Amino acid sequence: MLVIGDTIVRGVVKLARARGLGPYATATGAAAPEAPRRGIAIDQPGTRSWEELLGDGSVRRLHVIVGDANAAFERAGDPRAINRPERGGADDTFIDLYTAQASVPAIGRS
């Protein structure tokens, strides 16, 4: 739950910065400059291997070990997390997550 909560907060802060809302507004009240826009080529034919999808960034991986997760919870300062560290060795896997936008035809077919 703490990982999900942190992800939501980071997303909201990123959105507020992009829109220049609240404490993220500039002194003139204008929104912060927009980051360069990126696009997805949804018209790519065929399929690709797992290695190709990882290599070109179509599939992204997040691997976090227990030691890093516990350190991040401590830095966050929430006593609920600090008092209940994740069990296991510091080098054990906490999460190994792969994600992709499967609605892109070439990614979904692959």
VOPAGU-2260 file (C-alpha; in pm, 1 decimal, decimal comma):
REM VOPAGU-2260
SITE   aa  ch    i         X         Y         Z
SITE  MET   A    0       0,0       0,0       0,0
SITE  LEU   A    1     286,5     236,9      75,2
SITE  VAL   A    2     432,4     188,0    -273,2
SITE  ILE   A    3      93,5     255,7    -433,6
SITE  GLY   A    4      38,9     564,1    -216,0
SITE  ASP   A    5     383,0     700,0    -301,8
SITE  THR   A    6     318,2     643,9    -673,2
SITE  ILE   A    7     -10,1     835,9    -655,0
SITE  VAL   A    8     151,1    1128,0    -470,7
SITE  ARG   A    9     438,6    1146,4    -721,4
SITE  GLY   A   10     189,4    1146,2   -1008,9
SITE  VAL   A   11     -14,5    1427,1    -856,2
SITE  VAL   A   12     297,2    1637,4    -794,4
SITE  LYS   A   13     411,5    1580,8   -1154,5
SITE  LEU   A   14      69,7    1688,3   -1283,5
SITE  ALA   A   15      64,6    1996,0   -1057,7
SITE  ARG   A   16     407,9    2098,9   -1184,4
SITE  ALA   A   17     305,5    2050,4   -1546,0
SITE  ARG   A   18      -9,9    2257,7   -1497,0
SITE  GLY   A   19     145,9    2520,7   -1267,3
SITE  LEU   A   20    -103,6    2450,7    -989,8
SITE  GLY   A   21     -83,8    2538,4    -620,6
SITE  PRO   A   22     268,5    2583,5    -485,3
SITE  TYR   A   23     404,2    2479,3    -826,8
SITE  ALA   A   24     264,9    2789,9   -1001,8
SITE  THR   A   25     522,8    3039,2   -1126,1
SITE  ALA   A   26     545,7    3389,6    -975,3
SITE  THR   A   27     342,9    3524,3   -1269,9
SITE  GLY   A   28      76,3    3258,7   -1222,7
SITE  ALA   A   29     156,7    3103,1   -1559,7
SITE  ALA   A   30     193,1    2729,9   -1595,4
SITE  ALA   A   31     540,6    2581,8   -1601,2
SITE  PRO   A   32     685,2    2527,0   -1948,7
SITE  GLU   A   33     574,5    2202,1   -2107,1
SITE  ALA   A   34     816,7    1916,2   -2149,5
SITE  PRO   A   35     880,1    1790,8   -2501,7
SITE  ARG   A   36     594,0    1573,5   -2621,6
SITE  ARG   A   37     659,9    1213,4   -2708,3
SITE  GLY   A   38     449,7     995,2   -2930,2
SITE  ILE   A   39     382,3     628,2   -2980,2
SITE  ALA   A   40     395,6     484,8   -3330,9
SITE  ILE   A   41      76,1     279,3   -3322,1
SITE  ASP   A   42      99,0     183,9   -3688,5
SITE  GLN   A   43     407,7     -39,4   -3659,2
SITE  PRO   A   44     342,8    -379,6   -3823,1
SITE  GLY   A   45     445,6    -722,7   -3699,5
SITE  THR   A   46     566,9    -845,7   -3366,5
SITE  ARG   A   47     894,5    -827,3   -3175,7
SITE  SER   A   48    1081,7   -1050,0   -2935,4
SITE  TRP   A   49    1086,2    -992,7   -2560,4
SITE  GLU   A   50    1446,9    -873,4   -2584,0
SITE  GLU   A   51    1354,1    -622,5   -2857,6
SITE  LEU   A   52    1060,2    -490,7   -2652,8
SITE  LEU   A   53    1287,2    -442,9   -2350,3
SITE  GLY   A   54    1563,5    -293,3   -2561,7
SITE  ASP   A   55    1353,2     -26,1   -2733,0
SITE  GLY   A   56    1165,5      68,8   -2414,7
SITE  SER   A   57     829,0     -74,2   -2519,6
SITE  VAL   A   58     839,0    -287,2   -2205,0
SITE  ARG   A   59     983,1    -122,2   -1895,4
SITE  ARG   A   60    1118,4    -298,7   -1588,4
SITE  LEU   A   61    1136,1    -189,0   -1225,9
SITE  HIS   A   62    1343,2    -408,4    -995,4
SITE  VAL   A   63    1368,8    -301,9    -630,3
SITE  ILE   A   64    1549,4    -494,8    -359,1
SITE  VAL   A   65    1434,7    -515,6       3,2
SITE  GLY   A   66    1722,3    -301,4     131,8
SITE  ASP   A   67    1637,9     -15,9    -107,5
SITE  ALA   A   68    1265,2     -38,6     -25,5
SITE  ASN   A   69    1328,6     -21,6     349,1
SITE  ALA   A   70    1571,0     269,7     304,5
SITE  ALA   A   71    1313,1     457,8      97,2
SITE  PHE   A   72    1045,3     401,2     361,6
SITE  GLU   A   73    1282,8     533,5     629,5
SITE  ARG   A   74    1362,3     844,0     422,8
SITE  ALA   A   75     990,0     907,4     380,3
SITE  GLY   A   76     968,4     945,1     759,7
SITE  ASP   A   77     638,7     761,1     804,6
SITE  PRO   A   78     660,8     577,5    1139,5
SITE  ARG   A   79     409,4     316,2    1019,3
SITE  ALA   A   80     659,7     205,9     754,5
SITE  ILE   A   81     972,1     254,5     964,8
SITE  ASN   A   82     834,4      35,2    1243,5
SITE  ARG   A   83     736,5    -243,1    1000,8
SITE  PRO   A   84    1030,9    -299,5     765,0
SITE  GLU   A   85     996,2    -547,3     481,8
SITE  ARG   A   86    1123,2    -890,6     582,1
SITE  GLY   A   87    1404,3   -1066,8     402,0
SITE  GLY   A   88    1765,6   -1011,3     315,5
SITE  ALA   A   89    1877,5    -669,8     194,2
SITE  ASP   A   90    1952,0    -812,9    -151,7
SITE  ASP   A   91    1625,0   -1008,5    -183,0
SITE  THR   A   92    1377,6    -891,5    -446,2
SITE  PHE   A   93    1105,0    -660,2    -314,1
SITE  ILE   A   94     936,9    -615,4    -652,3
SITE  ASP   A   95    1022,0    -715,9   -1007,7
SITE  LEU   A   96     767,7    -537,9   -1225,1
SITE  TYR   A   97     734,9    -523,5   -1602,0
SITE  THR   A   98     488,3    -289,6   -1769,5
SITE  ALA   A   99     387,5    -199,3   -2123,1
SITE  GLN   A  100     107,4     -28,5   -2307,9
SITE  ALA   A  101     -54,5    -339,4   -2455,6
SITE  SER   A  102    -314,6    -132,2   -2643,9
SITE  VAL   A  103     -41,2     -43,2   -2896,6
SITE  PRO   A  104     -99,1    -315,2   -3158,7
SITE  ALA   A  105     265,3    -416,8   -3213,9
SITE  ILE   A  106     326,6    -441,5   -2839,2
SITE  GLY   A  107       0,0    -621,2   -2765,4
SITE  ARG   A  108      52,5    -873,7   -3046,9
SITE  SER   A  109     407,0    -938,5   -2933,1
